[in-house]
Structures are given as structure tokens and as C-alpha cells.
Amino acid sequence: MKLSVVILNYNVQYFLESCLKSVQKAIDGIEAEIIVVDNNSSDRSCDMVKTHFPDVVLIENKENSGFSKGNNIGVSQAKGEYLCILNPDTIVAEDTFKILLEFSNGIENLGVLGCRLVDGTGHFLPESKRNIPKPNVALKKLLGKPQSYYATQIKEEAIGEVPIFVGAFMILKKEVYKEVGGFDEDYFMYGEDVDLSYKVLKAGYDNYYNGNTTIIHYKGESTLKDLNYAKRFYGAMQIFYKKHFKSNFIFNSLVWLGIRGAYLMRSEPLVAKNRIDSYTLVSKDIPRGLKEALNKPITQVASIDTVEEYTEIIFDAEYVTYKSIIEHISNPEINNKAFFKILPKNANFIIGSNSSKNRGEVIHFKKD
């Protein structure tokens, strides 16, 4: 088998459903499997997978074992030569895996492979490619000066070596993953992707960024950006430094002060309140019940020609390819005016996120 896509889920049933539908299209023509590891969700995630995706390998954990352990459990059952570690709050294009697997064939010493990520508003996520968070770099990041933290030496749509990738999307060979011990389970959440990327580098492999394909990462949905997030993230950085950098009293004190100061300066994020006056549905028709659920004017179009301000564009994934959806929302001429939702095939909900700092939104409608 060529590829195993491992998705760790926790209480994001509708984002998971949307993600799985995009992944199914993306693995068409590839000898691949999808593995969903559920970390004891209290919603109907597992029932949804069993009902709508019977070919998906579902692992139901009886506790929330964290990001590292959950993914390690999934990888332990993976049969693919390559792994894709994928967040459930993502959408991949139909050719994402084909592009990256073909690229990997030409890299002799490939470690981790990442690609271009955008949020639900279509704007580039700089954590798609990062530098090693050495103490001076990380302290600047913690204090609100992240320029050197992100790998800005490589352009968004370029290809090149980049040290660190985000756990929302990583491709690497299973043998490399196992060689470095997989995700370190000392990390419960956050920092494990930095740690894995760095361990692969230290093992002598080359990590690459390929900006020729783009995926959506809604981001705020799996882990709301609040003070609990800050506490866990900065705690993870402390673990990383203890494991990988020579420490002394002065160094430890600076790291502690920087982490503590940045944590104390954080505040709860404001929930995005975006003005939306009307909806534009890109589809062949308007599903029954959608107009009533939105309670605002909705226009059905075959393609996007012009965009009015304060409009939310809904893409029907049965009518428009995921690649085309991603290209549209990544277009500054469109995303500077509009917001976006996706209507998955055979679904009675639309889904999206109008801010990378807050939870996404799911709007249900009755088809009958």
C-alpha cells in the first residue's frame, strides 16, 4: 500500500465528515487507506464514520489520549509506505496527494513533507513552514515578534527545504516515523509536530515544503485559541527545550520568563462577528431547506464572476471540485470581500470558518 491517511478526531463530527469526503476524492487512483482515531468523542463522530464511511478504519479510544498517543495508535495499524498525518478540520484538493507523492519520488533523503495551508478565509497560514525555534527565535515569537520563527526565506508557492512543519498536515515515510520514535507522548497537545520535525532532521533527513498544492485548515475548530491553549502551547515549548537544547540556569530562567510573560499577556480571543448581508451558492440548484436556514437572500450561480462585499459564498462540493474551491478562496480579489462555506456532497449542513482564531461554524438545514 502506498499511503495511509491518519486522522485524529475529537468532537468535530461535521468537520471530520467534510474532511473525509475530500480525502476520499484525493486518494482516488492511489493504493491508500484512511484511518480515523477517535479520542473518546462525546458527539456522534464514530456513528457518522460507521454509517457514511464503512471503508474507513475506525479506532475508538476509550479516553482522550492526546495528539501524540492518538496518532501513534493510528500509525501502529497503518499499512502504507507513506503516512499523512491530517487534522479533521482540513480540506484537501483532489490532486494534493498525487502531487506530493510524485514529488517525494525525486527526493533521495526525504524526511517530512509539508504543503501550503490557508485558513477558512483563504489567507495563508505562516505556520505552514517554520524555522527551528531556537531560544532567541522562540523568545521573540513568544513576545509577539514572530518574523524569524516562520520560514519566510521560502515563498508561499515555492519549493525548498524547511525545518519544521505543522501537525495539521505532514507526509513522511512510515519507516522514518518509526525510526525516530513517532510523536513523543510526553507532549499531550502542541509542540509534538515541532519535536517530530526536529527529530527527523537530527536523524539526517531533509524536510521539504512544496507550495504547489494548497489545503484548507480551519484551525480554530480543533483547539480554540484561548488561555488554556496558551498554557499548553508554552508548556510544550518548555518540554521541547529540555529535550533538545543544552540548558543552564540563565537559559532556563530566560525561557521561563518569556513563556510566563507571553502567557500572562494573552487574552481570550474575540469571537468574530462578520457582517453578511447575502449568500451566493455556486451550484446547479438550491437545496430544499437551505434558504429557510440562512434567512437571508441567496442567489444561485454557475460560477463566480463578480463578488459583492458582505457576501458569503457557498460552494457545493458535488458541483465544484475541492481544488477549484481552494483556488477561489485563496484568490485575494475574492477573499478580501467575501467569506466562505462548503456544502459537502449529500450533506444537510454547510461548514466553514470566518476566522483562524475562533471556532468554525456549522449551519444545518432540513432537506425534506
C-alpha positions in Angstrom: 0.0 0.0 0.0 1.3 3.4 -0.9 -0.4 5.8 1.6 -2.1 5.7 5.0 -4.0 8.9 5.9 -4.3 9.1 9.7 -6.9 11.5 11.1 -7.2 12.0 14.9 -10.6 13.2 15.8 -12.1 14.7 19.0 -15.7 16.1 18.9 -15.6 17.6 15.5 -18.1 15.4 13.7 -19.1 17.7 10.9 -15.6 18.9 10.1 -14.5 15.3 10.1 -17.3 14.3 7.7 -16.3 17.2 5.4 -12.6 16.3 5.6 -13.2 12.6 4.8 -15.2 13.4 1.7 -12.3 15.5 0.4 -9.8 12.8 1.3 -11.8 10.1 -0.4 -11.6 12.1 -3.7 -7.9 12.8 -3.2 -6.9 9.1 -2.8 -8.8 8.0 -5.9 -6.3 6.1 -8.1 -3.9 5.7 -5.2 -3.5 2.5 -3.2 -4.4 4.1 0.1 -6.4 3.7 3.3 -7.9 6.2 5.7 -7.6 5.6 9.5 -9.7 7.7 11.9 -8.6 7.5 15.5 -11.3 8.9 17.8 -10.2 10.2 21.2 -13.4 9.3 23.0 -15.6 12.0 21.4 -19.0 12.7 23.1 -20.6 13.7 19.8 -21.7 11.3 17.1 -18.4 11.2 15.3 -18.0 7.4 15.5 -21.6 6.7 14.4 -21.1 9.0 11.5 -18.0 7.3 10.3 -19.6 3.8 10.6 -22.7 5.0 8.7 -21.2 7.1 5.9 -17.6 5.7 5.6 -17.7 2.0 6.1 -14.3 1.5 4.3 -12.6 3.8 6.8 -10.6 2.1 9.6 -12.1 3.4 12.8 -10.2 3.1 16.1 -12.3 4.1 19.1 -10.2 5.1 22.1 -11.9 4.9 25.5 -10.1 8.1 26.7 -8.7 11.3 25.3 -5.1 10.1 25.0 -3.8 13.3 23.4 -2.5 14.2 20.0 0.8 12.2 20.1 -0.5 9.0 21.6 -3.6 9.1 19.4 -1.6 9.4 16.2 0.8 6.8 17.3 -2.1 4.4 17.8 -3.3 5.1 14.3 0.2 4.7 12.8 0.6 1.4 14.5 -2.1 0.0 12.3 -1.1 1.8 9.1 -0.1 -0.4 6.1 1.1 2.4 3.8 4.7 3.1 2.8 3.9 6.8 3.4 1.9 8.4 6.2 -0.2 11.5 6.0 -0.9 13.0 9.5 -4.0 15.1 8.9 -6.3 17.2 11.1 -10.0 16.6 10.8 -10.6 20.3 10.3 -9.0 20.3 6.9 -10.0 20.1 3.2 -7.5 18.6 0.7 -7.6 19.1 -3.1 -8.2 16.2 -5.4 -4.6 16.1 -6.6 -2.8 17.0 -3.3 -1.6 13.5 -2.5 -0.7 12.8 -6.2 1.4 16.0 -6.4 3.3 15.4 -3.2 3.8 11.6 -3.6 5.2 12.2 -7.1 7.5 15.0 -5.7 8.7 12.6 -3.0 9.9 10.1 -5.6 12.5 12.6 -6.7 13.9 13.3 -3.2 16.5 10.8 -2.1 16.7 11.6 1.6 13.2 12.8 2.3 12.1 13.4 5.9 8.9 15.4 6.5 7.0 16.9 3.6 4.6 19.8 4.0 2.5 22.0 1.8 0.7 25.4 1.7 -2.1 25.8 4.2 -4.8 28.5 4.2 -7.4 29.2 6.8 -11.2 29.3 6.2 -11.0 32.8 4.9 -8.4 31.8 2.2 -5.4 33.6 3.8 -2.1 31.9 4.1 -1.1 30.3 7.4 2.5 31.1 8.1 2.9 28.1 10.3 2.8 26.0 7.1 6.6 26.4 7.2 8.7 27.2 10.2 12.3 27.5 11.3 13.8 25.7 14.3 12.5 27.5 17.4 15.9 28.1 18.9 15.8 30.0 22.2 16.3 33.5 20.7 13.9 32.8 17.9 11.2 31.4 20.2 11.5 34.2 22.8 10.9 36.7 20.0 7.8 34.7 18.9 6.5 34.4 22.5 6.9 38.2 22.8 5.0 38.9 19.7 7.8 39.2 17.1 7.4 36.0 15.0 9.2 37.1 11.8 12.2 34.7 12.3 10.0 31.9 13.7 8.4 31.4 10.3 10.3 30.3 7.3 9.8 33.4 5.2 13.0 32.6 3.2 10.8 30.3 1.1 7.9 31.9 -0.7 4.4 30.6 -0.2 4.1 28.8 -3.6 7.8 27.8 -3.8 9.6 24.5 -3.1 12.5 24.2 -0.8 14.0 22.8 2.4 12.2 23.9 5.5 12.9 22.5 9.0 9.6 22.5 10.9 6.0 21.7 9.8 2.6 21.8 11.4 0.9 18.6 12.6 -2.3 19.5 10.7 -0.7 18.1 7.6 2.6 16.1 7.4 3.7 13.4 5.0 6.6 11.1 5.7 7.6 7.5 5.2 6.4 5.2 7.9 9.9 3.8 8.3 11.2 7.3 9.1 8.4 7.9 11.5 9.2 4.6 13.3 12.9 5.2 13.2 12.6 8.5 15.2 10.0 7.0 17.6 7.0 8.8 16.1 5.3 11.5 18.1 6.7 12.0 21.6 4.0 11.1 24.1 5.4 13.5 26.7 3.5 16.1 24.7 -0.2 15.9 25.2 -1.1 18.6 22.7 1.1 21.2 20.9 4.8 21.0 20.3 4.8 17.4 19.1 4.9 18.5 15.5 7.9 20.7 16.2 9.5 17.8 18.0 8.9 15.3 15.3 10.2 17.6 12.5 13.3 18.3 14.5 13.9 14.6 15.4 13.7 13.8 11.7 16.3 16.5 10.9 18.6 15.2 13.6 18.3 11.7 12.1 19.9 13.1 8.9 16.8 13.5 6.7 15.8 16.6 4.7 12.4 18.2 5.3 10.8 19.8 2.3 8.0 22.3 1.7 6.0 22.1 -1.5 3.8 25.1 -2.2 2.4 23.7 -5.5 -0.6 22.4 -3.6 -2.8 24.1 -1.1 -5.2 22.7 1.6 -7.6 24.4 3.9 -7.0 24.2 7.6 -9.9 25.8 9.6 -7.5 25.8 12.6 -9.6 27.3 15.4 -12.0 24.4 15.4 -10.0 21.6 16.9 -8.4 23.8 19.5 -9.9 27.1 20.4 -7.3 29.8 20.8 -7.9 30.7 24.5 -5.8 30.8 27.7 -5.9 27.1 28.0 -4.3 26.9 24.6 -1.6 29.4 25.6 -0.8 27.4 28.8 -0.5 24.1 26.9 1.5 25.6 24.0 4.1 27.4 26.1 4.3 24.3 28.4 5.1 22.3 25.3 7.9 24.6 24.4 9.4 24.1 27.8 9.4 20.3 27.1 11.0 20.8 23.7 13.9 22.9 25.2 14.5 20.4 27.9 14.8 17.6 25.3 16.8 19.2 22.6 18.8 22.1 23.9 21.7 22.3 26.3 20.3 24.1 29.3 21.8 26.1 32.2 20.3 28.3 34.9 20.4 31.6 32.9 18.9 29.9 29.8 16.1 28.2 31.8 15.3 31.4 33.6 15.0 33.3 30.3 12.8 30.7 28.7 10.6 30.5 31.8 10.2 34.3 32.0 9.5 34.6 28.3 6.9 31.8 28.4 5.3 33.0 31.5 5.2 36.6 30.3 3.7 35.7 27.0 1.1 33.6 28.7 0.1 36.3 31.1 -0.2 38.9 28.3 -2.6 36.7 26.3 -6.3 37.4 26.5 -9.4 35.5 25.4 -9.9 35.9 21.6 -12.8 37.9 20.4 -15.4 35.8 18.6 -15.5 37.0 15.0 -18.7 38.9 14.2 -18.8 39.3 10.4 -21.4 41.2 8.6 -23.1 39.1 6.0 -25.9 40.6 4.0 -26.5 37.8 1.4 -25.3 34.4 0.2 -24.2 33.2 -3.2 -24.4 29.5 -3.8 -22.2 28.0 -6.5 -24.3 25.0 -7.6 -26.8 23.8 -10.2 -29.7 24.4 -7.8 -30.5 25.5 -4.3 -31.1 22.5 -1.9 -34.5 22.5 -0.3 -34.4 24.0 3.2 -31.2 25.9 2.8 -32.9 29.2 2.1 -35.0 29.0 5.2 -32.0 28.1 7.4 -30.0 31.1 6.2 -32.9 33.5 6.5 -31.2 36.0 4.1 -31.2 36.5 0.3 -29.4 33.7 -1.5 -28.5 33.6 -5.2 -27.6 30.5 -7.2 -24.9 30.9 -9.8 -22.9 28.5 -12.0 -19.6 30.3 -11.4 -18.1 33.2 -9.6 -17.8 36.3 -11.9 -18.1 39.2 -9.5 -18.2 39.4 -5.7 -20.1 41.9 -3.7 -19.0 43.0 -0.2 -20.7 41.4 2.8 -21.4 38.3 0.8 -20.8 34.7 1.9 -20.1 32.3 -0.9 -21.3 28.7 -0.5 -19.6 26.1 -2.7 -21.5 22.9 -3.5 -18.8 20.2 -3.4 -20.9 18.0 -5.6 -20.8 20.7 -8.3 -17.4 22.3 -7.7 -14.1 20.4 -7.2 -12.3 20.9 -3.9 -9.3 22.2 -5.9 -11.4 24.8 -7.5 -12.9 25.8 -4.1 -9.5 26.2 -2.6 -8.3 28.3 -5.6 -11.3 30.6 -5.3 -11.0 31.2 -1.6 -7.2 31.8 -1.9 -7.8 34.5 -4.5 -7.3 37.9 -2.9 -9.7 39.5 -5.3 -12.4 37.3 -3.8 -11.3 36.7 -0.1 -10.8 40.4 0.6 -14.6 40.9 0.0 -16.4 37.6 0.8 -16.5 34.8 3.3 -17.0 31.1 2.5 -18.8 27.9 3.4 -18.7 24.5 1.8 -21.8 22.3 1.2 -20.4 18.7 1.3 -21.9 16.1 -1.1 -25.1 14.6 0.2 -25.0 16.7 3.4 -27.6 18.7 5.2 -25.2 21.3 6.5 -22.8 23.9 5.3 -19.5 24.4 7.1 -16.6 26.9 7.3 -14.8 29.4 9.4 -14.6 33.1 9.1 -11.5 33.5 11.4 -8.5 31.3 12.1 -8.7 32.3 15.8 -12.2 31.1 16.5 -14.3 28.0 16.1 -15.8 27.3 12.8 -19.5 27.4 12.1 -21.9 24.6 11.0 -25.3 25.6 9.7 -27.9 22.8 9.4 -30.9 22.7 7.2 -33.8 20.3 6.6 -33.8 18.8 3.2 -37.4 17.5 3.5 
